[in-house]
């Protein structure tokens, strides 16, 4: 019986203790809204409450459904917290009240929900984490489209991107996941019957997100994810209980890859078999001490086979072990693999009885695992070929080392001579020579050990077997002694040198692991990109005896070497780098160069520095021996170093962004304070100038025409200056923090009419058309700010379009990300927007043409953007292009969210 590993046992006990202290999380998981997750959660909670569990509702979204509301009867519900946001009090889950109440079980619906700005946590799943840490069990719900890893996939399937997501680790953290499933046809019927959304929203949902094809695809994703989770739970249970026997709950197979020419055919056959069985599959290569002595081309074939398997959809694994068959079977049991796919035995004749092949040993040892033999049409042994080159490689040692071996043999002979003179049995002297062979093989290597084996036999025959001082043998029995002595010496020499090699490999791995730890520690303390480059290249040079370079992208996404004074001993120089290959690697996020399928003739290996958010650069690696890159372990270690460097680069990048943001925020605050102070100081004299100019304008009859024109010019310029100062004050107020909006339910027509009245003098030379469709809903906005937004857009149009050209105001209902909006447009017939300024035009102090004679400081559109975003909308600008490609003018647009207005009270007749 196998004894459990003490470290694993201690780790298991620690995990169980942590689980006992934390609350348990149960997730009700579904393919989409409407499948009945909340209903199932409430039913489960009521059953627990009947069992005597203290169950409380933290927050549940009933969506007005009577069946769901009925399940809340008799269950304590925590009151919602009221959080002020943009002038409104919004209901939100009260985390503090839940922690203070501390029930045994708490229901928290919609795990992916984003909390109102000003809450303790930005996301509801963070609230759930705190509840679990407090020892409270939680029931919650989530849809498949809200999982972070599937967000992009769901977006491509449905065409709609969901912005509220949950990290996969929260789903993995769940102690229990209950799949709430509903066929697409039944879900569509529920939707049409108004059991999911209100009838007005249901019709739009069926046309967009809730199409039958979308629901089928989402259902498959949910089922697959649940099945994968169950499989992972089964493997975890098997590992915890130390179960070695295979459970055939799910078909999974391993392709046993070797260095032979038939490996590619074996991988393709395994891929076909996996597709036929609809099974997951892995490609596994075990590198034994024997295989480590193979030629570079043979070892490269194993790596090529793993690449092919990866391209065909397999999970690839490279293992180390003394016995390939035993290592493969142990790994198969650990992964609960039901089938091993290997090549047919290659040995023929008497050799198969002396040294069985890996396939035969697998068949003998894998009693509970199916073994499928694939005939590849080749009969090739994977053993190291017994060639002069292989012998030479194994016997390679400095001449002085062979001299040490001869000295050991001579010393043993002197000791044996002394013992023989004291009537010491001659046959016992053999043990002294065997001891010397063991010492030579361990300390000096295989070659000296083999040489000492032959020397020992010759010395024993010459000095101790009658007739002495002669190689003649008087007794033929000694011939057997010589043969056994030589065979034993050679075997001991081979085994001890193999152990020495394995010890050296283990020491090398330990050294590399220590170097990885040291590099990671230094990278964690690095605060600048240059430090990371220096640390990474230095450690790579020390560990791999190689030279490297780290290339980073510039502002134009072109990779360049950033360090000019690099050391040529550890860093590749610019003349040795191929920037075209590096750029391809950065763009495609795939390795290229030496040892790969892409541009293998290159002098260096180029690896993408992939970080969680994006690729941060390229690592160029040049080893002194191309053979090193054919070793799977070497490639894995290089990839690990590259991953650590990428993570450090991303961390420093975001540190720099945070520092820049702090500096920018402080600069913005100072600028706003300065603008506000200057604007307030200017407003008093400007008010006086405007008032005095208005008094002068009222006395037109008492002056000449030329004087009246000067008075009108003074009045116009004073009004323009007043508008600029007003814009400065508005901008300072909007940028000082979240503006407090005086939100009221109003008609869009009212805001448009007020803005047109205020701008009648500015728009005097432009006909204005208002095209608002009938039936626009009531909108909730700040009437003063909305009037300001319209006024700035209209004034902007009047400034830049020729006199007599029309300005058109329009609106329409739209839907973005499944939410309804009203989109307002202001069209002009001017020259259009300069190319590339469609988005930058809304930045502060940005003007369409910096050399334009049109007066202004570039704040009007920035204020428009601030007002639109404060109302929860967006703003943009595009050029209107005719069918012949001619620009007909510019279009400025903004959106306002549509909400449900309060019910109107009954009027007394």
Number of C-alpha atoms within 10 A of each C-alpha: 3 5 6 9 9 9 9 11 12 11 12 13 12 12 11 11 11 12 15 11 13 17 22 21 23 20 25 22 24 26 28 25 17 20 24 20 26 26 19 17 23 23 15 13 24 20 12 14 16 11 9 9 14 16 24 24 22 23 19 21 12 17 12 12 14 10 11 19 15 11 16 18 10 9 15 12 16 17 15 15 16 14 19 15 15 17 14 13 11 13 14 18 23 19 21 13 14 18 14 8 12 18 17 15 23 26 23 23 26 20 23 22 17 18 19 19 13 10 18 14 15 14 19 23 22 18 20 24 17 16 23 18 15 14 19 23 21 26 28 26 24 24 24 23 28 24 21 17 14 14 19 15 15 21 13 10 15 19 14 16 18 17 14 15 22 24 13 13 10 16 18 12 14 15 13 16 20 15 18 22 18 17 13 22 12 12 22 23 12 16 23 17 13 16 20 23 19 15 14 9 15 20 15 15 19 14 10 16 18 21 14 16 13 18 22 16 15 23 20 12 19 22 18 12 14 17 13 12 16 14 15 14 13 15 18 14 12 19 15 12 9 13 14 15 13 18 17 13 11 14 16 20 29 28 29 23 28 27 25 20 18 20 24 22 16 26 28 16 18 27 23 13 16 21 12 9 12 12 13 17 25 28 27 24 24 24 23 16 18 13 18 13 16 17 15 15 12 18 21 20 20 26 25 18 27 28 17 18 25 16 10 14 14 23 15 19 14 17 15 14 14 14 15 23 21 17 18 24 20 13 14 23 21 18 20 26 24 20 21 26 24 26 26 19 19 17 17 9 7 8 10 13 10 8 11 14 20 22 21 19 16 21 19 10 12 19 12 15 22 14 18 18 16 17 16 15 10 12 16 12 14 18 13 14 13 8 9 9 11 15 12 11 12 14 16 13 15 11 9 9 16 19 12 15 27 19 13 18 22 16 13 19 20 12 12 21 16 12 15 15 9 8 8 13 11 14 12 12 19 19 11 15 25 22 13 23 33 24 18 29 29 22 16 20 26 27 25 26 30 23 21 32 30 18 19 28 20 16 21 22 22 17 17 19 19 15 14 14 12 14 15 12 15 12 10 8 9 15 13 10 15 18 12 13 21 21 14 15 28 23 16 23 29 20 16 22 23 18 15 18 17 16 12 12 13 12 12 13 15 12 13 18 14 13 17 19 12 14 20 19 11 15 25 15 11 18 16 16 19 13 14 23 26 18 18 24 25 20 21 24 18 13 17 18 14 20 24 28 29 29 26 23 17 12 6 6 12 16 23 18 20 16 16 8 8 17 14 10 13 20 25 22 18 14 7 13 22 15 16 11 21 28 22 17 24 27 16 12 17 16 24 24 23 21 24 19 12 14 15 13 13 17 18 26 25 31 24 28 29 23 19 10 8 11 21 24 31 32 31 28 26 27 18 10 10 15 14 15 22 22 18 21 16 14 15 13 17 18 17 13 21 24 19 19 27 24 21 25 28 20 19 19 16 11 14 15 12 12 12 12 12 12 12 12 12 12 12 15 16 12 13 20 16 13 17 20 14 14 19 15 12 14 16 10 11 16 14 12 17 19 14 15 19 15 12 18 19 11 10 15 9 10 13 9 11 9 14 18 14 12 19 17 13 19 20 14 13 19 17 14 18 19 15 19 21 17 22 23 21 20 22 22 15 17 15 13 9 13 16 14 18 14 16 12 15 16 15 21 12 13 21 18 14 17 21 18 11 13 17 13 9 16 21 12 14 18 12 18 13 14 12 15 10 7 8 15 17 15 20 20 24 21 20 14 20 21 19 22 24 22 23 22 20 24 15 18 26 23 15 17 19 15 14 13 14 19 22 17 20 15 19 16 17 14 14 10 12 15 13 17 20 20 19 19 21 21 25 28 20 22 14 21 20 13 9 8 16 17 11 14 20 23 16 16 14 17 21 17 11 11 7 10 7 11 11 16 14 20 21 29 24 20 26 25 20 21 25 19 15 19 21 12 17 18 21 18 21 17 21 19 13 10 7 6 8 10 16 16 20 23 22 22 19 21 23 21 20 18 14 9 12 7 6 6 6 6 5 4 3
